[in-house]
Amino acid sequence: MALSDASYDPESFPGLIYRRKNPRSTIILFANGKFVSTGTKSEWESRKALQFSLKEICLAEGKSACMGPVKTVNLVATSDWGHPLDLPFISSHIPEAIYEPKLFPGMILHNADRSALLLFGSGKVVCSGARKAATARGHIESIHRRLSTLGLIHEPPSSRSRRSQVRHRF
């Protein structure tokens, strides 16, 4: 295959890894035709990266192909609240929280839509498993409001929390 920035070693990993520069992302192509796009900051960037990558891969192979419907199956959003969190204290006041620091350094909260929030002592929050950026942002803002209302945190989220980094898996 004549793609620069692509690597394929089926003995160590079953997919072709293609690192793009514009839009900056990593695309993984599996033999069953499924793609994973990671490292982008928006769903639009992920779709563009997938479209460009498919076109370049098909040109390199001398084949024509069209991209079928794209479906987001996992989106990861991160936020930094800008202040530390007292996870033992918070988890003692939130009955559904899972906090086992010997097993995992963060507190886990599962959402009804099968996504999960991971809160870390550093003040960083990760929402994984959402299908839309607005849903992930809503979960992060909701837990912040809940913790503030319960008096478990006192500082507002930093402006960085509104600019979530998002990774998509299609």
ChimeraX attribute file (.defattr): number of C-alpha atoms within 10 A of each C-alpha:
attribute: neighborCount
match mode: 1-to-1
recipient: residues
	/A:1	9
	/A:2	10
	/A:3	13
	/A:4	9
	/A:5	11
	/A:6	16
	/A:7	15
	/A:8	15
	/A:9	10
	/A:10	9
	/A:11	7
	/A:12	7
	/A:13	11
	/A:14	13
	/A:15	21
	/A:16	17
	/A:17	19
	/A:18	20
	/A:19	21
	/A:20	18
	/A:21	10
	/A:22	10
	/A:23	17
	/A:24	15
	/A:25	20
	/A:26	22
	/A:27	24
	/A:28	22
	/A:29	21
	/A:30	14
	/A:31	9
	/A:32	7
	/A:33	8
	/A:34	12
	/A:35	20
	/A:36	20
	/A:37	23
	/A:38	22
	/A:39	19
	/A:40	20
	/A:41	18
	/A:42	17
	/A:43	18
	/A:44	10
	/A:45	20
	/A:46	27
	/A:47	19
	/A:48	15
	/A:49	24
	/A:50	25
	/A:51	13
	/A:52	14
	/A:53	21
	/A:54	19
	/A:55	17
	/A:56	14
	/A:57	19
	/A:58	13
	/A:59	14
	/A:60	12
	/A:61	12
	/A:62	9
	/A:63	9
	/A:64	10
	/A:65	11
	/A:66	9
	/A:67	10
	/A:68	6
	/A:69	6
	/A:70	12
	/A:71	11
	/A:72	17
	/A:73	13
	/A:74	16
	/A:75	24
	/A:76	24
	/A:77	27
	/A:78	23
	/A:79	24
	/A:80	21
	/A:81	21
	/A:82	16
	/A:83	16
	/A:84	14
	/A:85	17
	/A:86	15
	/A:87	21
	/A:88	13
	/A:89	10
	/A:90	18
	/A:91	18
	/A:92	12
	/A:93	13
	/A:94	14
	/A:95	9
	/A:96	11
	/A:97	17
	/A:98	16
	/A:99	20
	/A:100	13
	/A:101	11
	/A:102	7
	/A:103	7
	/A:104	11
	/A:105	14
	/A:106	21
	/A:107	20
	/A:108	20
	/A:109	19
	/A:110	16
	/A:111	13
	/A:112	6
	/A:113	10
	/A:114	10
	/A:115	19
	/A:116	20
	/A:117	25
	/A:118	20
	/A:119	24
	/A:120	19
	/A:121	15
	/A:122	15
	/A:123	16
	/A:124	18
	/A:125	23
	/A:126	24
	/A:127	28
	/A:128	21
	/A:129	23
	/A:130	24
	/A:131	20
	/A:132	18
	/A:133	20
	/A:134	11
	/A:135	17
	/A:136	25
	/A:137	20
	/A:138	13
	/A:139	19
	/A:140	25
	/A:141	16
	/A:142	12
	/A:143	15
	/A:144	20
	/A:145	15
	/A:146	13
	/A:147	16
	/A:148	14
	/A:149	11
	/A:150	13
	/A:151	10
	/A:152	18
	/A:153	18
	/A:154	12
	/A:155	12
	/A:156	13
	/A:157	18
	/A:158	13
	/A:159	12
	/A:160	13
	/A:161	20
	/A:162	15
	/A:163	14
	/A:164	22
	/A:165	18
	/A:166	23
	/A:167	23
	/A:168	28
	/A:169	21
	/A:170	18
